[in-house]
Amino acid sequence: MPISGTTDRRLHCVLPFRAAPVEVGLLRKATARQLVRWGMPAVADDAEVIVTELAANVVKHVGDGAAAALVLERRDGRLRLEVHDKSPASPSPKMAECYDECGRGLHLVAGLAADWGVVLTAVGKAVWCEIPLSLGEGCHRIERAVEALERYQSTGGTQGRCRDASLDESAVKLIADLLHWTAARGHDPDDILDRAQMHYEGEADAA
């Protein structure tokens, strides 16, 4: 059962869990429900990914069935997530090769969070991260662009390569395909590029 409340004007919730794969899924859903209650659905997706990775690390590195807890707290315009366990061993990101299925969790957490770290506690450690509660429109546009490029890669991008390493190449291919599409519809590709550039510069100046 979640333990929630308000302390010093901060929303605060504690979700105890056991280190087990089934518990990770339940914890992810409980996190989403709590954020909806707090009126923060916009950050729920990122929070679910982070919670999944941190809880899965407890299962893998601390041990199946180990007692742990997730702490959610709103502070200073950010959502703070902490996963507490009884192991003092601090996790650290490791280099993962393109074909590795493991070793990417902390890199993913670092990419989604504004900041993250590890602190030792009286009984073990806490891995924490913070997510901004207000994202600018520019961030949303970048997120949409990355999502579109990843979908494009899955259908027409280079196979068998790291996605991050080939996003720029996919962007060029996608733009080229869009220009072919505009030409096929009777439009001038150069005119489309000029209009897109003007649109981009106008929004950049207004930001």
Contacts in CASP RR format, 6 or more apart in sequence:
PFRMAT RR
TARGET T0000
AUTHOR 0000-0000-0000
METHOD contacts of the structure
MODEL  1
MPISGTTDRRLHCVLPFRAAPVEVGLLRKATARQLVRWGMPAVADDAEVI
VTELAANVVKHVGDGAAAALVLERRDGRLRLEVHDKSPASPSPKMAECYD
ECGRGLHLVAGLAADWGVVLTAVGKAVWCEIPLSLGEGCHRIERAVEALE
RYQSTGGTQGRCRDASLDESAVKLIADLLHWTAARGHDPDDILDRAQMHY
EGEADAA
2 13 0 8 1.000
2 14 0 8 1.000
2 15 0 8 1.000
2 30 0 8 1.000
2 34 0 8 1.000
3 13 0 8 1.000
3 14 0 8 1.000
3 15 0 8 1.000
3 16 0 8 1.000
4 11 0 8 1.000
4 12 0 8 1.000
4 13 0 8 1.000
4 14 0 8 1.000
4 34 0 8 1.000
5 11 0 8 1.000
5 12 0 8 1.000
5 13 0 8 1.000
6 12 0 8 1.000
10 73 0 8 1.000
10 74 0 8 1.000
10 75 0 8 1.000
11 38 0 8 1.000
11 72 0 8 1.000
11 73 0 8 1.000
11 74 0 8 1.000
12 71 0 8 1.000
12 72 0 8 1.000
12 73 0 8 1.000
12 74 0 8 1.000
13 34 0 8 1.000
13 71 0 8 1.000
13 72 0 8 1.000
13 73 0 8 1.000
14 69 0 8 1.000
14 70 0 8 1.000
14 71 0 8 1.000
14 72 0 8 1.000
15 27 0 8 1.000
15 30 0 8 1.000
15 31 0 8 1.000
15 34 0 8 1.000
15 69 0 8 1.000
15 70 0 8 1.000
15 71 0 8 1.000
15 72 0 8 1.000
16 67 0 8 1.000
16 68 0 8 1.000
16 69 0 8 1.000
17 23 0 8 1.000
17 24 0 8 1.000
17 26 0 8 1.000
17 27 0 8 1.000
17 55 0 8 1.000
17 68 0 8 1.000
17 69 0 8 1.000
17 70 0 8 1.000
18 65 0 8 1.000
18 66 0 8 1.000
18 67 0 8 1.000
18 68 0 8 1.000
19 55 0 8 1.000
19 58 0 8 1.000
19 59 0 8 1.000
19 62 0 8 1.000
19 63 0 8 1.000
19 64 0 8 1.000
19 65 0 8 1.000
19 66 0 8 1.000
19 67 0 8 1.000
19 68 0 8 1.000
19 85 0 8 1.000
20 59 0 8 1.000
20 64 0 8 1.000
20 65 0 8 1.000
21 56 0 8 1.000
21 59 0 8 1.000
23 55 0 8 1.000
24 52 0 8 1.000
24 55 0 8 1.000
24 56 0 8 1.000
24 59 0 8 1.000
25 52 0 8 1.000
27 51 0 8 1.000
27 55 0 8 1.000
27 70 0 8 1.000
28 48 0 8 1.000
28 51 0 8 1.000
28 52 0 8 1.000
28 55 0 8 1.000
31 44 0 8 1.000
31 47 0 8 1.000
31 48 0 8 1.000
31 51 0 8 1.000
31 70 0 8 1.000
31 72 0 8 1.000
32 44 0 8 1.000
32 47 0 8 1.000
32 48 0 8 1.000
34 72 0 8 1.000
35 41 0 8 1.000
35 43 0 8 1.000
35 44 0 8 1.000
35 47 0 8 1.000
35 72 0 8 1.000
35 79 0 8 1.000
36 44 0 8 1.000
38 74 0 8 1.000
40 74 0 8 1.000
40 79 0 8 1.000
40 133 0 8 1.000
42 133 0 8 1.000
42 135 0 8 1.000
43 79 0 8 1.000
43 131 0 8 1.000
43 132 0 8 1.000
43 133 0 8 1.000
46 112 0 8 1.000
46 113 0 8 1.000
46 131 0 8 1.000
47 72 0 8 1.000
47 79 0 8 1.000
47 81 0 8 1.000
47 131 0 8 1.000
49 108 0 8 1.000
49 112 0 8 1.000
50 81 0 8 1.000
50 108 0 8 1.000
50 109 0 8 1.000
50 112 0 8 1.000
50 113 0 8 1.000
50 129 0 8 1.000
50 131 0 8 1.000
51 70 0 8 1.000
51 81 0 8 1.000
51 83 0 8 1.000
53 105 0 8 1.000
53 106 0 8 1.000
53 108 0 8 1.000
53 109 0 8 1.000
54 70 0 8 1.000
54 81 0 8 1.000
54 83 0 8 1.000
54 109 0 8 1.000
54 127 0 8 1.000
54 129 0 8 1.000
55 68 0 8 1.000
55 70 0 8 1.000
55 83 0 8 1.000
56 105 0 8 1.000
57 83 0 8 1.000
57 91 0 8 1.000
57 105 0 8 1.000
57 106 0 8 1.000
57 127 0 8 1.000
58 66 0 8 1.000
58 68 0 8 1.000
58 83 0 8 1.000
58 85 0 8 1.000
59 65 0 8 1.000
59 66 0 8 1.000
61 87 0 8 1.000
61 89 0 8 1.000
61 91 0 8 1.000
62 68 0 8 1.000
62 85 0 8 1.000
62 86 0 8 1.000
62 87 0 8 1.000
66 85 0 8 1.000
66 86 0 8 1.000
66 87 0 8 1.000
67 85 0 8 1.000
67 86 0 8 1.000
68 83 0 8 1.000
68 84 0 8 1.000
68 85 0 8 1.000
68 86 0 8 1.000
69 83 0 8 1.000
69 84 0 8 1.000
70 81 0 8 1.000
70 82 0 8 1.000
70 83 0 8 1.000
70 84 0 8 1.000
71 80 0 8 1.000
71 81 0 8 1.000
71 82 0 8 1.000
71 83 0 8 1.000
71 84 0 8 1.000
71 126 0 8 1.000
72 79 0 8 1.000
72 80 0 8 1.000
72 81 0 8 1.000
73 79 0 8 1.000
73 80 0 8 1.000
73 82 0 8 1.000
74 80 0 8 1.000
74 133 0 8 1.000
77 132 0 8 1.000
77 133 0 8 1.000
77 134 0 8 1.000
78 114 0 8 1.000
78 130 0 8 1.000
78 131 0 8 1.000
78 132 0 8 1.000
78 133 0 8 1.000
79 130 0 8 1.000
79 131 0 8 1.000
79 133 0 8 1.000
80 128 0 8 1.000
80 129 0 8 1.000
80 130 0 8 1.000
81 128 0 8 1.000
81 129 0 8 1.000
81 130 0 8 1.000
81 131 0 8 1.000
82 126 0 8 1.000
82 127 0 8 1.000
82 128 0 8 1.000
83 126 0 8 1.000
83 127 0 8 1.000
83 128 0 8 1.000
84 121 0 8 1.000
84 124 0 8 1.000
84 125 0 8 1.000
84 126 0 8 1.000
85 124 0 8 1.000
85 125 0 8 1.000
86 123 0 8 1.000
86 124 0 8 1.000
87 124 0 8 1.000
87 125 0 8 1.000
88 120 0 8 1.000
88 124 0 8 1.000
88 125 0 8 1.000
89 125 0 8 1.000
90 118 0 8 1.000
90 120 0 8 1.000
90 125 0 8 1.000
91 106 0 8 1.000
91 118 0 8 1.000
91 127 0 8 1.000
92 106 0 8 1.000
93 103 0 8 1.000
93 105 0 8 1.000
93 106 0 8 1.000
93 107 0 8 1.000
93 110 0 8 1.000
94 103 0 8 1.000
96 102 0 8 1.000
96 103 0 8 1.000
96 104 0 8 1.000
96 107 0 8 1.000
98 160 0 8 1.000
98 161 0 8 1.000
98 162 0 8 1.000
98 165 0 8 1.000
99 160 0 8 1.000
109 116 0 8 1.000
109 129 0 8 1.000
110 116 0 8 1.000
112 129 0 8 1.000
112 131 0 8 1.000
113 129 0 8 1.000
113 130 0 8 1.000
113 131 0 8 1.000
114 129 0 8 1.000
114 130 0 8 1.000
114 131 0 8 1.000
114 132 0 8 1.000
115 129 0 8 1.000
115 130 0 8 1.000
116 127 0 8 1.000
116 128 0 8 1.000
116 129 0 8 1.000
116 130 0 8 1.000
117 127 0 8 1.000
117 128 0 8 1.000
117 129 0 8 1.000
118 125 0 8 1.000
118 126 0 8 1.000
118 127 0 8 1.000
118 128 0 8 1.000
119 125 0 8 1.000
119 126 0 8 1.000
119 128 0 8 1.000
137 207 0 8 1.000
138 207 0 8 1.000
145 171 0 8 1.000
146 167 0 8 1.000
148 174 0 8 1.000
149 167 0 8 1.000
149 170 0 8 1.000
149 171 0 8 1.000
149 174 0 8 1.000
150 163 0 8 1.000
150 167 0 8 1.000
152 170 0 8 1.000
152 173 0 8 1.000
152 174 0 8 1.000
153 163 0 8 1.000
153 166 0 8 1.000
153 167 0 8 1.000
153 170 0 8 1.000
156 173 0 8 1.000
157 166 0 8 1.000
157 170 0 8 1.000
157 173 0 8 1.000
158 166 0 8 1.000
158 169 0 8 1.000
158 170 0 8 1.000
178 192 0 8 1.000
179 189 0 8 1.000
179 192 0 8 1.000
179 193 0 8 1.000
182 188 0 8 1.000
182 189 0 8 1.000
182 192 0 8 1.000
183 189 0 8 1.000
END
